[in-house]
């Protein structure tokens, strides 16, 4: 019988060592040893700040120089284009459109006569956008190479 009491005392000692610990960051919720004794909220915030402070040059090194030049050009174009202040009027004819105005991908609001991209000389590049969507949706599949026997 003395063996049984010894086993029970070992079980209670292991349970006693696993008492819930309050979060070391906020002290409001219970922490987890897997999360460095932090609650899930504080741990997520810590991971988020680590990923934000990670060096970004590694990502830019993967981009081709032509792609970076294109992005720089689009940023310059966006900075040079005027922004529509009053979205309740058509950008071209200034007709009141109210709630029924059509917002184009070039981010301007138009009336029913100028809603089509051909009618208002839209500067949005539909072709490259659709090509990028196709590339993302259909990745190239390469068969694994077999060794010659």
Order of alpha helices (4+ residues) and beta strands (2+ residues): alpha-beta-beta-alpha-alpha-alpha-beta-beta-alpha
